[in-house]
């Protein structure tokens, strides 16, 4: 079985809301103004609420309150709004997914934390598009959920082997499945026709390469994931979880980390991730663990 075949089996279960695709078309259409886009989003009350709550959170730290979607577009810009809508749409698409193989609250907390860390790194280093990198971090492990849903017995064996060894999860997945969760995640977002930069960042976050068209984005998601291990399900906690992580040699050249920077970013991510997590997954069962 290939990652594409695996994704095709869940295509009816995991879809992005129709409103997202319409909004994306409008954001790319110069004839559509902020008021036009605002009217479409406002037909989705839950989506509107999530977008406005994030816009008014510590994630942005804006000095004045944003009350409407048109105002959010004016203040944040259409690209940032598009990425916030995508993040909210993905959260909605997966909010009814459950599996016995992972605590979903822990899974999404790690994913949100990675997204926040990718955005912080992007802004600090002035690499890539910070809002799209937040989405990339949020989505980087989606392939795990598809594997858990469609290959639960094999996935259980992978997790058992992972718990008993010091080897990376993706290496064990490749041996057992013939592919890893990054391959499946890339196939999933490709099926949604998401931007190539997101597809590449998700698909190569364990295997960064200098010659990739979106090498910076891949490097940032790889780094953000390494900095998010302390909240990753199954990660063996250590006393030095806030230390500078070991990065792929290519990435270490592009993303220079120091103990001082890691501490600074971790403090910000600790605060922002919990607020964004509660916003994206309000009303879902995952909220109970971090209330």
PESULMO-V31433 format. One record per backbone hydrogen bond with DSSP energy under -1.0 kcal/mol. CO is the residue of the C=O (numbers start at 0). NH is the residue of the N-H. E is the energy in kcal/mol with one decimal. If there is no record, write none. Layout:
# PESULMO-V31433
co=CO nh=NH e=E
co=CO nh=NH e=E
This chain:
# PESULMO-V31433
co=1 nh=5 e=-2.2
co=2 nh=6 e=-2.4
co=3 nh=7 e=-2.0
co=4 nh=8 e=-1.1
co=6 nh=9 e=-1.4
co=9 nh=13 e=-2.5
co=16 nh=19 e=-1.1
co=16 nh=20 e=-1.0
co=17 nh=21 e=-2.0
co=18 nh=22 e=-2.7
co=19 nh=23 e=-2.6
co=20 nh=24 e=-2.0
co=21 nh=25 e=-2.1
co=22 nh=26 e=-2.6
co=23 nh=27 e=-1.3
co=25 nh=28 e=-1.2
co=28 nh=31 e=-2.1
co=32 nh=36 e=-2.1
co=33 nh=37 e=-2.6
co=34 nh=38 e=-1.9
co=35 nh=39 e=-1.4
co=36 nh=40 e=-2.4
co=37 nh=41 e=-2.4
co=39 nh=42 e=-1.1
co=40 nh=43 e=-2.3
co=43 nh=47 e=-2.7
co=44 nh=48 e=-2.5
co=45 nh=49 e=-2.1
co=46 nh=50 e=-2.5
co=47 nh=51 e=-2.5
co=48 nh=52 e=-2.3
co=49 nh=53 e=-2.3
co=50 nh=54 e=-2.3
co=51 nh=55 e=-1.5
co=53 nh=56 e=-1.7
co=56 nh=59 e=-1.3
co=56 nh=60 e=-2.3
co=67 nh=71 e=-2.0
co=68 nh=72 e=-2.5
co=69 nh=73 e=-2.1
co=70 nh=74 e=-2.6
co=71 nh=75 e=-3.0
co=72 nh=76 e=-1.7
co=76 nh=80 e=-2.0
co=77 nh=81 e=-2.6
co=78 nh=82 e=-2.0
co=79 nh=83 e=-2.1
co=80 nh=84 e=-2.7
co=81 nh=85 e=-2.2
co=82 nh=86 e=-2.3
co=83 nh=87 e=-2.3
co=84 nh=88 e=-2.5
co=85 nh=89 e=-2.6
co=86 nh=90 e=-2.1
co=87 nh=91 e=-2.0
co=88 nh=92 e=-2.3
co=89 nh=93 e=-1.7
co=93 nh=96 e=-1.6
co=102 nh=106 e=-2.5
co=103 nh=107 e=-2.6
co=104 nh=108 e=-2.3
co=105 nh=109 e=-2.3
co=106 nh=110 e=-2.0
co=107 nh=111 e=-2.9
co=108 nh=112 e=-2.6
co=109 nh=113 e=-2.6
co=110 nh=114 e=-2.1
co=111 nh=115 e=-2.7
co=112 nh=116 e=-2.7
co=113 nh=117 e=-2.5
co=114 nh=118 e=-2.1
co=115 nh=119 e=-2.6
co=116 nh=120 e=-2.6
co=117 nh=121 e=-2.4
co=118 nh=122 e=-2.3
co=119 nh=123 e=-2.5
co=120 nh=124 e=-2.9
co=121 nh=125 e=-1.3
co=121 nh=126 e=-1.6
co=128 nh=132 e=-2.1
co=129 nh=133 e=-1.6
co=130 nh=134 e=-1.7
co=131 nh=135 e=-2.3
co=132 nh=136 e=-2.5
co=133 nh=137 e=-2.4
co=134 nh=138 e=-2.2
co=138 nh=141 e=-2.0
co=140 nh=143 e=-1.8
co=141 nh=145 e=-1.5
co=142 nh=146 e=-2.2
co=143 nh=147 e=-2.8
co=144 nh=148 e=-2.1
co=145 nh=149 e=-2.3
co=146 nh=150 e=-3.0
co=150 nh=154 e=-2.7
co=151 nh=155 e=-2.2
co=152 nh=156 e=-1.7
co=153 nh=157 e=-2.2
co=154 nh=158 e=-2.5
co=155 nh=159 e=-1.9
co=156 nh=160 e=-2.4
co=157 nh=161 e=-2.5
co=158 nh=162 e=-2.2
co=159 nh=163 e=-1.2
co=161 nh=164 e=-1.1
co=167 nh=171 e=-1.4
co=168 nh=172 e=-2.5
co=169 nh=173 e=-2.0
co=170 nh=174 e=-1.5
co=171 nh=175 e=-2.3
co=172 nh=176 e=-3.4
co=179 nh=183 e=-1.6
co=180 nh=184 e=-2.7
co=181 nh=185 e=-2.2
co=182 nh=186 e=-2.0
co=183 nh=187 e=-2.2
co=184 nh=188 e=-2.3
co=185 nh=189 e=-2.0
co=186 nh=190 e=-1.7
co=188 nh=193 e=-2.3
co=189 nh=192 e=-1.4
co=194 nh=198 e=-2.0
co=195 nh=199 e=-2.7
co=196 nh=200 e=-2.3
co=197 nh=201 e=-2.3
co=198 nh=202 e=-2.4
co=199 nh=203 e=-2.1
co=203 nh=206 e=-1.1
co=208 nh=211 e=-1.1
co=211 nh=214 e=-1.3
co=213 nh=217 e=-2.2
co=214 nh=218 e=-2.5
co=215 nh=219 e=-2.3
co=216 nh=220 e=-2.2
co=217 nh=221 e=-2.5
co=218 nh=222 e=-2.3
co=219 nh=223 e=-2.8
co=220 nh=224 e=-2.5
co=221 nh=225 e=-1.9
co=222 nh=226 e=-2.1
co=227 nh=230 e=-1.7
co=228 nh=231 e=-1.9
co=231 nh=234 e=-2.1
co=237 nh=240 e=-1.2
co=239 nh=242 e=-2.3
co=247 nh=251 e=-2.6
co=248 nh=252 e=-1.1
co=250 nh=254 e=-3.0
co=257 nh=261 e=-2.7
co=258 nh=262 e=-2.2
co=259 nh=263 e=-2.1
co=260 nh=264 e=-2.9
co=261 nh=265 e=-2.4
co=262 nh=266 e=-2.1
co=263 nh=267 e=-1.7
co=264 nh=268 e=-2.8
co=265 nh=269 e=-2.6
co=266 nh=270 e=-1.3
co=267 nh=271 e=-2.7
co=268 nh=272 e=-2.6
co=270 nh=274 e=-1.3
co=271 nh=275 e=-2.5
co=272 nh=276 e=-2.7
co=273 nh=277 e=-2.2
co=274 nh=278 e=-1.7
co=275 nh=279 e=-2.9
co=276 nh=280 e=-2.1
co=280 nh=283 e=-1.9
co=283 nh=286 e=-1.8
co=284 nh=287 e=-1.2
co=286 nh=289 e=-1.4
